[in-house]
Every structure is written in C-alpha cells, then in structure tokens.
Amino acid sequence: MLYQFPSVVPRGRRTTFKSDGAVAPCVPDSFDEDEFDPLDTDEQSSSSPDSASPHRDPDAEIDDTPTIACTRCGREWDLGYELDDLGIGNQAIEQFALDHKRHTGHYPDGVAPWLADCRHCPEGVERLSEEAARRWAQTHARHTRHAVDIGRANDDESSIVDAPDE
C-alpha cells in the first residue's frame, strides 16, 4: 500500500512511502476497515437513521427550547415565552418555577426549594438556590440574633445558621 503526503514536500513533487515497517510510528501503515474514519462522510450517511449525525443540514431548524412539566397539573410547557419575550436567559427555569408556585400553590416537577425557617419567630423564606436561602438566614441571624434552620423541602436534613459572635 502506498501513502502520498503532498503537503510535506515542495510544490510540484510528490513523495511516496512504502509500507515496509520502516515508517515512523505516528504514520499508520494499515487501516482497520472497521475503524472510524473521520474524513469519510459516506459512513455517516450509511449509519442507522436513529443515530445522531454530527453532519446536520445547516438550514434545518433545531428546536432546543427547554421544557418543564408538572404531573399535578398534567401539563408540559416550553420556556419560549421566558426566553424570547421576557429575555431572562439562564434564569428561565427558575422564573417559571416561581411563577408556577405563585399561581398554582406548588412547584413543577423536579423543583424543590430551599427553606430557611427562624427558630424564634415566624419569619422564613423559600428560595430555589441554597446560596439565596443561606444569605437570607445569615442576614436574619445577624439582625435578630435568632438561629435559622436551612434545608430542602423534600429532605429531613437541615443545618443551623447562628448569629455571629460580636
């Protein structure tokens, strides 16, 4: 088998290499027919229609709008409104979850808020991120000198934020 590498020689000349075992180890002297050849685009078209092809029609429209579901409501929504009309980007799922809770009284599937509850007074908050719940707890503890429990709504474990020593 002969290999030709025209890009490594001066213009107008070609060098051929014979497979005699003296070829450098980085240059294969044979190819396994079952091995994937990244330059062979015909192999991609002959694969099964179920497999995802890295070669897509650039004009084909891709629907990559995230969706969120709620089994209690029996519905699923795409977040196109939050992404396109409201323009809230990465916060779309969080904003939808907050709106859903505000209007229905419960969160959609897969969303469990962080709860921060004061041990001394009726104050408390629900936040979708632990950082936000912890920030509220630290602020409340600092101003009131009350201890605050922080935990997930669907978890029995919690931690306590105490007032800082001053």
C-alpha positions in Angstrom: 0.0 0.0 0.0 1.4 3.4 -0.9 0.8 6.6 1.0 1.2 10.0 -0.6 1.7 13.2 1.5 1.9 16.1 -0.9 1.7 18.7 1.8 5.1 17.8 3.2 7.2 18.3 0.1 8.0 21.2 -2.1 5.5 22.2 -4.7 5.3 20.0 -7.8 7.0 17.0 -6.2 5.4 14.0 -4.5 7.0 11.6 -2.2 5.7 8.1 -1.8 6.1 5.9 1.2 6.1 2.1 1.1 4.8 0.1 3.9 7.9 -1.8 4.9 7.8 -1.3 8.6 10.3 1.5 8.5 7.6 4.1 8.6 7.5 6.3 11.7 5.2 5.0 14.4 2.9 8.1 14.1 2.1 7.2 10.5 -0.1 4.1 10.2 0.9 1.5 7.7 -2.5 0.0 7.5 -6.1 0.9 8.5 -8.6 -1.4 10.1 -11.7 -1.3 7.9 -14.0 -1.3 11.0 -12.2 1.7 12.4 -13.9 5.0 12.2 -12.5 7.3 9.6 -13.4 10.9 10.5 -12.8 12.1 6.9 -15.3 9.6 5.4 -18.6 11.4 5.2 -20.3 8.5 3.4 -20.0 6.4 6.5 -22.2 8.9 8.4 -25.0 8.6 5.8 -24.9 4.8 5.8 -25.4 4.6 9.5 -28.8 3.9 11.0 -31.4 6.7 10.9 -31.7 6.5 14.7 -28.1 7.6 15.4 -27.4 11.2 15.7 -25.3 12.6 12.9 -22.7 15.3 13.5 -23.4 16.5 10.0 -26.6 18.4 10.1 -28.4 20.4 7.5 -27.4 24.0 8.3 -30.8 25.2 7.1 -32.8 22.8 9.3 -34.4 24.4 12.3 -33.4 22.9 15.7 -35.9 23.1 18.5 -33.8 23.3 21.6 -36.3 25.2 23.7 -36.2 23.7 27.2 -39.4 22.3 28.6 -40.7 21.8 32.1 -43.6 19.5 33.3 -45.9 19.3 36.2 -47.7 16.0 36.9 -50.1 17.6 39.4 -51.3 19.9 36.6 -50.9 17.2 33.9 -49.2 19.6 31.5 -45.8 20.4 30.0 -44.6 23.8 28.9 -41.8 25.1 26.7 -40.0 28.1 28.1 -40.0 30.1 24.8 -42.0 32.9 26.5 -39.5 33.3 29.3 -36.5 33.1 26.9 -37.8 35.1 24.0 -40.4 37.5 25.3 -39.2 38.1 28.9 -35.5 37.8 27.9 -34.4 36.3 31.2 -32.0 33.8 29.7 -30.4 31.4 32.1 -33.0 32.2 34.8 -35.9 30.9 32.7 -36.5 27.7 34.6 -36.2 29.4 38.0 -38.6 32.2 36.9 -41.1 29.7 35.5 -40.9 27.6 38.7 -41.5 30.8 40.8 -44.4 31.9 38.6 -45.9 28.4 38.7 -45.8 28.3 42.5 -47.3 31.8 42.8 -50.2 30.9 40.5 -50.9 27.3 41.5 -49.5 26.9 45.0 -47.0 24.2 44.1 -43.7 23.8 42.2 -43.4 21.9 38.9 -41.7 18.5 38.8 -38.1 18.3 39.8 -38.1 21.6 41.7 -37.6 21.5 45.5 -37.0 24.8 47.2 -34.6 25.5 50.0 -36.3 26.6 53.2 -34.9 28.9 55.8 -37.1 29.0 59.0 -36.3 31.0 62.0 -36.4 29.0 65.3 -37.6 32.0 67.3 -40.1 34.0 65.2 -42.5 33.2 62.3 -40.1 34.5 59.7 -38.9 32.2 56.9 -38.4 32.1 53.1 -38.4 29.7 50.2 -35.6 30.0 47.7 -34.6 27.9 44.7 -30.9 28.2 45.4 -29.2 27.2 48.6 -27.0 30.3 48.4 -30.0 32.6 48.4 -31.6 30.8 51.4 -28.3 30.9 53.3 -27.8 34.6 52.6 -31.3 35.3 54.0 -30.6 33.2 57.0 -27.3 34.9 57.7 -28.8 38.3 57.4 -31.8 37.4 59.6 -29.5 35.9 62.2 -27.2 38.9 62.2 -30.0 41.4 62.6 -32.2 39.5 65.1 -29.6 37.2 66.8 -32.0 34.3 66.0 -30.9 30.8 64.9 -32.3 29.8 61.5 -32.8 26.2 60.1 -31.9 25.7 56.4 -32.8 22.6 54.4 -34.5 21.3 51.3 -38.3 21.0 51.2 -38.1 17.2 50.4 -35.2 16.4 52.8 -35.1 15.8 56.5 -31.6 17.1 57.0 -31.0 20.7 57.8 -28.3 22.9 59.0 -28.4 25.8 61.5 -27.2 29.3 61.0 -26.4 31.1 64.2 -25.9 34.8 64.9 -22.2 35.8 64.5 -20.3 36.5 67.7 -19.7 40.2 68.2 
